[in-house]
Amino acid sequence: MNQRSAQSTRRDFFARTSDGVLGAALAHLFTQDFFDGQVLANEGPELGPQTHGVYDLKPKPAHHACKATSVIQLFMNGGPSQMDLFDPKPVLDRMDGQPYPGNVEQIGNQDTDDIGVMMGARYPFARHGESGMWMSNVLPQTAKLADEICLINSMWTDHPNHDNALYKIHSGRLFMGYPTLGSWTVYGLGTENQNLPAYVVLTDPLGTPKNGTRNWTAGFLPPVYQGTRFRPTGSPILNLKPTTEMPAAVTQSARQLLQQLDEIHRQQRPYQPQLDARLESYRLAGRMQLTANEALDTHQETRATEAMYGINEKWTDSFGRRCLLARRLVERGVRFVQIFLEEQPWDSHADLEANHRGVCQRTDKPVAGLLRDLAQRGLLDSTLVIWGGEFGRTPTTQKSADGFSGRDHNMQAFTSWMAGGGIKGGTTYGKTDDFGHAVVEDPVSVHDFHATILHLLGLDHQQLCFTRSGLEERLTGVEPPRVVREIIA
């Protein structure tokens, strides 16, 4: 039988057995081809090149003892303003409305004709928790959990434009086509629950984020490690239930026969990672039919839990539901979950005061609810929660259609925070200048950030490699970054 006829027969087999298997598989299938490469095996200290890798989602040993076993990344698309939310600057506040005192070309990417005046914080700040962490009053619920959070005020990146900065924060590179943090994580560790995707992406009903699927691509890694996007409204995954119900024994026999046929097909075509990944995707889809409905059914939650996330409230319902679903997924062994907002709502070139207040209104209560829920279930110690965007904002206003009421992009300093998963809560790390414009103490690059996250997951960023065309590829690039051990408990 030639390859074409074998594929046709397999397709016919799917159609006769269960429409749902094929439909659910599409939620996990890759969107780009994987070209030949070889893996550096993930087997602890004896790492070395393998002639042929095995690409699946089975749990793999970590390089060292881990602090976290799963990640929930709350990605704030567009660039939240550090000096309005987390990093108060009294000098900047006193200079509100005055010209920038230095060379305006130092501001960054703006046309100098578009640079306005210094703009102080748009909201009042106060200290919170026993740690006395600074936070503005548009984050009242998150502020109550200050002692669980580590603020990193000294993040910086390499590019002031959204597209490139997004590639950098997700994949460690300024250009498209490289695997993201989530893909590297499941490549290195696999996942504990073989009946759900290892890497899940929860997007916003209002639309996909800037750069779309490139935010969760597997790049040159085998496509089985790509993020699986769940639908933001209705059933997260279509076709989980077969169109025709069959006796359990018949379904089980069909799946066993299909597995045997797959194995025969695979053995006749050895060393084909693209084929292996496709077969694994279909197998996962079959398993998801048995268990995914329970994991995705948030109606099982109590009203008190829903209220904690702001579910059924006008502004917080959508983001709250995704935060709750993220908790249910990591609770069931999913390794990496990302939650996105639409396009880039934090991108406040105009009317920052209203813009940021609105996004905080949508996200503050759900984020705090997620931290509280994880903590009360004993999951926060093993779940690393990450909050942040691709860059920060400038201390000066920017010319726009309504005048000078917003801030431009700033790659020289921004704030991200982490909680749980081995992080030292109640910590504020790093320092910026008097205007919040540039890092002056304890800088944390994007590669440092990634290396620290991998370390908390038990992965050594130097050992986590993939070799293609004779080159060893890493999430953290060629120049060795540092693990920020000062923020690890």
C-alpha positions as CSV (number, residue, x, y, z in Angstrom):
1,M,0.0,0.0,0.0
2,N,1.5,3.4,-0.9
3,Q,1.5,6.3,1.4
4,R,-1.4,8.1,-0.3
5,S,-3.7,5.1,0.0
6,A,-2.7,4.5,3.6
7,Q,-3.6,8.1,4.5
8,S,-6.9,7.8,2.7
9,T,-7.8,4.6,4.5
10,R,-6.9,6.1,7.9
11,R,-9.1,9.1,7.1
12,D,-12.0,6.8,6.2
13,F,-11.4,4.9,9.4
14,F,-11.8,8.1,11.4
15,A,-15.0,9.0,9.5
16,R,-16.6,5.6,10.2
17,T,-15.4,5.4,13.9
18,S,-16.2,8.8,15.4
19,D,-16.5,12.3,13.9
20,G,-15.5,13.7,17.3
21,V,-12.0,12.2,17.3
22,L,-11.1,14.1,14.2
23,G,-12.8,17.3,15.3
24,A,-11.2,17.4,18.7
25,A,-7.8,16.6,17.1
26,L,-7.9,19.8,15.1
27,A,-7.8,21.8,18.3
28,H,-4.3,20.3,18.9
29,L,-2.9,20.0,15.4
30,F,0.1,22.1,14.4
31,T,-0.2,25.0,12.0
32,Q,3.3,24.8,10.6
33,D,5.6,22.1,9.4
34,F,8.5,21.0,11.4
35,F,11.8,20.5,9.6
36,D,14.3,17.8,10.5
37,G,16.3,18.3,13.6
38,Q,17.8,16.3,16.4
39,V,17.2,16.6,20.1
40,L,19.5,16.9,23.0
41,A,18.0,14.4,25.3
42,N,16.5,15.7,28.6
43,E,17.9,13.1,30.9
44,G,19.5,15.1,33.8
45,P,23.2,15.5,34.0
46,E,24.0,13.0,31.3
47,L,22.5,15.2,28.6
48,G,23.9,14.6,25.1
49,P,22.9,14.4,21.5
50,Q,20.6,11.7,20.3
51,T,20.5,10.4,16.8
52,H,16.7,10.4,16.8
53,G,14.5,12.1,19.4
54,V,11.2,10.8,20.7
55,Y,8.7,13.6,20.6
56,D,5.7,13.2,23.0
57,L,4.1,14.7,26.0
58,K,5.0,12.0,28.6
59,P,6.5,13.4,31.8
60,K,10.2,13.8,31.7
61,P,12.7,14.2,34.5
62,A,13.7,17.7,35.5
63,H,17.4,18.7,35.6
64,H,17.2,19.6,39.3
65,A,14.6,19.8,42.1
66,C,11.8,22.1,41.0
67,K,10.0,24.8,42.9
68,A,7.0,24.9,40.5
69,T,5.3,22.2,38.5
70,S,3.0,24.4,36.4
71,V,2.7,28.0,35.1
72,I,-0.2,30.3,34.6
73,Q,0.9,33.4,32.6
74,L,-1.4,36.4,32.7
75,F,-0.2,38.3,29.7
76,M,-1.0,42.0,29.7
77,N,-0.8,42.8,26.0
78,G,0.2,46.4,25.1
79,G,2.6,47.5,27.8
80,P,1.2,48.5,31.2
81,S,2.6,51.7,32.7
82,Q,5.0,50.9,35.5
83,M,5.0,54.4,37.0
84,D,1.2,54.4,37.2
85,L,0.7,51.0,38.7
86,F,3.8,49.7,40.6
87,D,6.7,52.0,40.6
88,P,5.9,55.4,42.2
89,K,8.1,58.3,41.3
90,P,7.7,61.4,43.5
91,V,10.2,63.4,41.5
92,L,8.2,62.7,38.3
93,D,5.0,63.7,40.1
94,R,6.4,67.0,41.1
95,M,7.5,67.7,37.6
96,D,4.1,67.0,36.1
97,G,3.5,69.3,33.2
98,Q,7.1,70.5,32.9
99,P,9.4,69.9,29.9
100,Y,11.7,66.9,30.0
101,P,14.9,68.1,31.7
102,G,17.4,66.2,29.6
103,N,18.0,65.3,25.9
104,V,14.6,64.2,24.6
105,E,16.3,61.8,22.2
106,Q,17.1,59.7,25.3
107,I,13.3,59.0,25.7
108,G,13.5,56.3,23.1
109,N,11.4,55.6,20.0
110,Q,9.3,58.7,19.8
111,D,9.6,61.4,17.1
112,T,10.9,64.3,19.2
113,D,8.1,66.5,17.8
114,D,5.6,64.1,19.4
115,I,7.1,64.2,22.9
116,G,5.1,66.3,25.3
117,V,5.8,67.1,28.9
118,M,6.5,65.1,32.0
119,M,3.4,63.3,33.3
120,G,3.2,62.2,36.9
121,A,1.2,59.1,38.1
122,R,-2.4,59.2,37.2
123,Y,-3.5,57.4,40.4
124,P,-2.7,57.6,44.1
125,F,-0.2,55.0,45.5
126,A,-0.1,53.4,48.9
127,R,1.9,50.7,50.7
128,H,0.3,47.3,51.2
129,G,0.9,44.2,53.3
130,E,3.5,43.6,55.9
131,S,6.1,44.1,53.1
132,G,4.9,47.6,52.5
133,M,4.8,47.0,48.8
134,W,3.8,50.0,46.7
135,M,0.7,49.7,44.4
136,S,-1.7,52.2,42.9
137,N,-5.4,52.3,43.9
138,V,-6.7,50.9,40.6
139,L,-5.4,47.5,41.7
140,P,-7.2,47.2,45.1
141,Q,-7.7,43.5,45.1
142,T,-4.2,42.6,43.9
143,A,-2.8,45.0,46.5
144,K,-4.4,42.9,49.3
145,L,-2.1,40.0,48.2
146,A,1.1,42.0,48.1
147,D,2.8,39.6,50.5
148,E,2.4,36.8,47.9
149,I,3.9,38.8,45.1
150,C,7.4,39.6,43.9
151,L,7.5,42.8,41.9
152,I,10.3,43.0,39.4
153,N,10.6,46.8,38.6
154,S,13.8,46.4,36.7
155,M,12.8,44.5,33.6
156,W,14.1,45.7,30.2
157,T,13.9,44.5,26.6
158,D,15.5,45.2,23.2
159,H,12.9,46.7,21.0
160,P,10.2,49.5,21.4
161,N,7.8,48.1,18.8
162,H,5.0,45.7,19.8
163,D,5.6,42.9,17.3
164,N,9.3,42.5,18.1
165,A,8.9,43.0,21.8
166,L,6.2,40.3,21.8
167,Y,8.4,37.9,20.0
168,K,11.2,38.7,22.6
169,I,9.1,38.2,25.7
170,H,7.5,35.0,24.5
171,S,10.4,33.4,22.6
172,G,13.5,35.2,23.6
173,R,14.1,36.4,20.1
174,L,13.1,39.6,18.2
175,F,11.8,37.8,15.2
176,M,9.1,35.3,14.4
177,G,9.6,31.5,14.0
178,Y,11.1,30.6,17.4
179,P,9.5,28.4,20.1
180,T,7.8,30.2,23.0
181,L,8.4,29.8,26.7
182,G,5.4,27.4,27.0
183,S,6.6,25.2,24.1
184,W,10.1,25.0,25.6
185,T,8.6,24.1,29.0
186,V,6.5,21.2,27.7
187,Y,9.4,20.1,25.4
188,G,11.6,19.8,28.5
189,L,9.1,18.4,31.0
190,G,6.1,16.9,29.2
191,T,2.9,17.0,31.2
192,E,1.4,15.0,34.1
193,N,-2.1,14.7,32.5
194,Q,-2.0,12.7,29.2
195,N,-5.7,13.4,28.6
196,L,-5.4,17.2,28.3
197,P,-3.1,19.4,26.2
198,A,0.2,20.2,28.0
199,Y,0.1,23.9,26.8
200,V,-3.2,25.7,26.8
201,V,-4.0,29.2,25.5
202,L,-7.1,31.1,26.6
203,T,-7.8,34.0,24.4
204,D,-10.3,36.9,24.8
205,P,-13.8,36.8,23.2
206,L,-13.1,40.4,22.0
207,G,-10.3,39.1,19.7
208,T,-6.9,37.5,19.5
209,P,-3.8,39.3,20.8
210,K,-1.3,41.2,18.7
211,N,0.8,38.6,16.6
212,G,-2.0,36.0,17.0
213,T,-0.8,32.4,17.1
214,R,2.8,33.4,16.9
215,N,2.5,34.1,20.7
216,W,2.3,30.3,21.3
217,T,4.0,28.7,18.4
218,A,6.4,25.8,18.7
219,G,8.7,27.3,16.1
220,F,11.2,24.7,15.0
221,L,10.4,22.4,17.9
222,P,8.2,19.4,17.0
223,P,4.6,20.7,16.6
224,V,3.3,18.6,19.4
225,Y,4.7,21.2,21.8
226,Q,2.7,24.1,20.3
227,G,0.1,25.8,22.5
228,T,-3.5,24.6,22.0
229,R,-6.0,27.5,21.8
230,F,-9.3,26.9,23.5
231,R,-12.3,28.8,22.2
232,P,-13.2,31.9,24.3
233,T,-17.0,31.5,24.1
234,G,-19.2,28.4,24.1
235,S,-17.6,25.0,24.3
236,P,-13.8,25.5,24.6
237,I,-13.2,22.6,22.2
238,L,-15.6,21.5,19.5
239,N,-16.6,17.9,18.7
240,L,-15.5,16.4,22.0
241,K,-18.7,14.3,21.9
242,P,-19.0,11.8,19.1
243,T,-22.0,12.5,16.7
244,T,-23.0,8.8,17.1
245,E,-22.9,7.1,20.5
246,M,-21.4,3.7,20.5
247,P,-21.0,1.0,23.2
248,A,-17.9,1.6,25.3
249,A,-16.5,-1.8,24.3
250,V,-16.8,-1.0,20.5
251,T,-15.1,2.4,21.0
252,Q,-12.3,0.9,23.0
253,S,-11.7,-1.8,20.4
254,A,-11.7,0.7,17.6
255,R,-9.1,2.8,19.4
256,Q,-6.9,-0.2,20.1
257,L,-7.1,-1.2,16.4
258,L,-6.3,2.3,15.3
259,Q,-3.3,2.5,17.6
260,Q,-2.0,-0.8,16.2
261,L,-2.5,0.6,12.6
262,D,-0.7,3.8,13.6
263,E,2.2,1.9,15.0
264,I,2.6,-0.2,11.9
265,H,2.5,3.0,9.8
266,R,5.0,4.7,12.0
267,Q,7.5,1.7,12.1
268,Q,7.4,1.7,8.3
269,R,8.4,5.4,8.3
270,P,11.0,5.7,11.1
271,Y,12.6,9.0,12.3
272,Q,9.7,11.2,11.1
273,P,9.0,13.7,14.0
274,Q,6.3,15.4,12.0
275,L,4.4,12.1,11.7
276,D,5.0,11.2,15.3
277,A,3.6,14.6,16.4
278,R,0.5,14.1,14.2
279,L,-0.2,10.7,15.6
280,E,0.3,11.9,19.1
281,S,-2.2,14.8,18.4
282,Y,-4.9,12.3,17.3
283,R,-4.3,10.1,20.3
284,L,-4.6,13.0,22.6
285,A,-7.8,14.0,20.9
286,G,-9.2,10.5,21.6
287,R,-8.3,10.7,25.2
288,M,-9.7,14.2,25.6
289,Q,-13.1,12.8,24.6
290,L,-13.1,10.8,27.9
291,T,-12.0,13.5,30.3
292,A,-12.0,17.0,28.9
293,N,-15.7,17.7,29.4
294,E,-15.3,17.4,33.2
295,A,-12.2,19.6,33.3
296,L,-13.8,22.3,31.3
297,D,-17.1,22.3,33.1
298,T,-16.8,25.4,35.4
299,H,-20.5,25.0,36.4
300,Q,-19.3,22.5,39.0
301,E,-17.8,25.4,41.0
302,T,-19.6,27.0,43.9
303,R,-21.2,30.4,43.8
304,A,-18.6,31.6,46.4
305,T,-15.8,30.5,44.1
306,E,-17.4,32.2,41.1
307,A,-17.8,35.4,43.1
308,M,-14.2,35.3,44.1
309,Y,-13.3,35.6,40.4
310,G,-15.9,38.2,39.6
311,I,-17.9,35.8,37.4
312,N,-21.4,37.1,36.5
313,E,-20.3,40.6,37.1
314,K,-20.3,43.0,34.2
315,W,-16.6,44.0,34.0
316,T,-14.9,40.9,35.3
317,D,-17.0,37.9,34.0
318,S,-14.9,37.2,30.9
319,F,-11.5,37.4,32.4
320,G,-12.7,35.7,35.6
321,R,-14.0,32.7,33.7
322,R,-10.6,32.2,32.0
323,C,-8.7,32.6,35.3
324,L,-11.0,30.0,36.9
325,L,-10.6,27.6,33.9
326,A,-6.8,28.1,34.2
327,R,-7.0,26.9,37.8
328,R,-9.0,23.9,36.9
329,L,-6.5,23.0,34.2
330,V,-3.4,23.2,36.4
331,E,-5.3,21.4,39.1
332,R,-5.6,18.5,36.7
333,G,-2.0,18.4,35.7
334,V,-1.8,20.8,32.7
335,R,1.8,22.2,32.6
336,F,1.4,25.7,31.1
337,V,-1.6,28.0,30.7
338,Q,-1.6,31.4,29.1
339,I,-4.4,33.9,29.3
340,F,-4.5,36.8,26.8
341,L,-6.5,39.9,26.4
342,E,-7.6,41.2,23.0
343,E,-5.2,42.9,20.7
344,Q,-3.3,45.3,23.0
345,P,-5.6,47.1,25.5
346,W,-2.8,48.4,27.7
347,D,-1.3,50.4,24.8
348,S,-2.3,53.8,26.2
349,H,-0.9,56.4,23.7
350,A,-3.9,58.5,24.6
351,D,-6.1,59.0,27.7
352,L,-4.0,56.7,29.9
353,E,-6.0,57.5,33.0
354,A,-9.2,56.1,31.6
355,N,-7.5,53.4,29.6
356,H,-5.6,51.8,32.4
357,R,-8.4,52.2,34.9
358,G,-10.7,50.2,32.5
359,V,-8.2,47.3,32.0
360,C,-7.6,47.1,35.7
361,Q,-11.4,47.0,36.3
362,R,-11.6,44.0,34.0
363,T,-8.6,42.1,35.4
364,D,-7.8,43.1,39.0
365,K,-10.5,41.0,40.8
366,P,-10.1,37.9,38.7
367,V,-6.3,37.9,39.2
368,A,-6.6,38.3,42.9
369,G,-9.3,35.6,42.9
370,L,-7.0,33.3,41.1
371,L,-4.2,33.8,43.7
372,R,-6.6,33.3,46.6
373,D,-8.2,30.2,45.0
374,L,-4.8,28.6,44.3
375,A,-3.6,29.3,47.8
376,Q,-6.7,27.9,49.6
377,R,-6.4,24.7,47.5
378,G,-2.7,24.3,48.3
379,L,-1.8,24.9,44.6
380,L,0.0,28.2,44.9
381,D,3.2,26.6,46.2
382,S,3.5,24.5,43.0
383,T,2.0,27.0,40.5
384,L,4.0,29.9,39.2
385,V,1.8,32.8,38.3
386,I,3.3,35.5,36.0
387,W,1.8,38.9,35.3
388,G,3.2,41.4,32.8
389,G,3.4,42.8,29.2
390,E,6.1,43.2,26.6
391,F,7.5,46.6,27.7
392,G,6.6,49.7,29.8
393,R,5.7,53.3,29.2
394,T,7.6,56.6,29.0
395,P,7.6,59.3,31.7
396,T,6.6,61.9,29.1
397,T,3.3,62.4,27.3
398,Q,2.9,61.7,23.6
399,K,1.1,63.7,21.0
400,S,-2.2,62.1,19.9
401,A,-5.5,63.1,18.4
402,D,-6.8,64.3,21.8
403,G,-3.6,66.2,22.7
404,F,-1.1,64.9,25.2
405,S,-2.8,62.5,27.6
406,G,-1.0,59.1,27.1
407,R,2.5,57.6,27.1
408,D,4.6,56.0,24.4
409,H,6.4,52.6,24.5
410,N,9.5,52.3,26.8
411,M,11.8,49.4,26.3
412,Q,14.3,50.6,29.0
413,A,12.2,49.7,32.0
414,F,9.0,47.9,32.9
415,T,7.4,45.9,35.7
416,S,6.4,42.3,35.8
417,W,5.4,40.3,38.8
418,M,5.4,36.6,39.9
419,A,3.7,34.8,42.7
420,G,3.7,31.2,44.1
421,G,5.9,28.5,42.6
422,G,9.0,29.1,44.8
423,I,8.9,32.9,44.5
424,K,9.8,35.1,47.5
425,G,6.5,36.9,48.2
426,G,6.5,40.5,49.5
427,T,9.6,41.3,47.5
428,T,10.2,44.4,45.4
429,Y,13.3,43.8,43.2
430,G,15.3,46.2,41.1
431,K,15.2,50.0,40.8
432,T,14.6,52.6,38.1
433,D,15.7,56.2,37.9
434,D,13.7,59.2,39.3
435,F,11.4,59.1,36.3
436,G,10.8,55.4,36.0
437,H,12.4,55.6,32.6
438,A,15.6,53.4,32.9
439,V,16.8,50.7,35.1
440,V,19.6,51.7,37.5
441,E,19.8,48.8,39.9
442,D,19.5,45.0,39.5
443,P,18.5,44.9,35.8
444,V,16.6,41.8,34.7
445,S,16.7,41.1,30.9
446,V,14.1,39.0,29.2
447,H,16.6,36.2,29.0
448,D,17.2,36.5,32.8
449,F,13.4,36.3,33.2
450,H,13.1,33.2,31.2
451,A,16.1,31.5,32.8
452,T,14.6,32.1,36.2
453,I,11.2,30.7,35.2
454,L,12.9,27.6,33.8
455,H,15.0,27.2,37.0
456,L,11.9,27.3,39.1
457,L,10.4,24.5,36.9
458,G,13.5,22.4,37.5
459,L,15.1,23.1,34.1
460,D,18.6,24.4,33.4
461,H,18.4,26.9,30.6
462,Q,21.8,25.9,29.3
463,Q,20.9,22.2,29.1
464,L,17.5,22.7,27.6
465,C,18.6,22.6,23.9
466,F,17.4,21.6,20.5
467,T,19.9,21.1,17.7
468,R,19.0,22.0,14.1
469,S,21.3,22.4,11.2
470,G,24.2,21.8,13.5
471,L,23.3,24.7,15.9
472,E,22.3,24.3,19.5
473,E,19.2,26.4,20.0
474,R,18.1,27.6,23.4
475,L,15.2,29.8,24.7
476,T,17.8,32.0,26.4
477,G,20.1,32.5,23.4
478,V,23.8,32.3,23.1
479,E,25.0,34.8,25.8
480,P,24.5,33.1,29.2
481,P,21.8,35.0,31.2
482,R,21.6,34.7,35.0
483,V,19.0,33.1,37.2
484,V,17.6,35.9,39.5
485,R,18.1,33.9,42.7
486,E,17.4,36.9,44.9
487,I,13.7,36.5,44.3
488,I,13.6,32.7,44.9
489,A,12.4,31.6,48.3
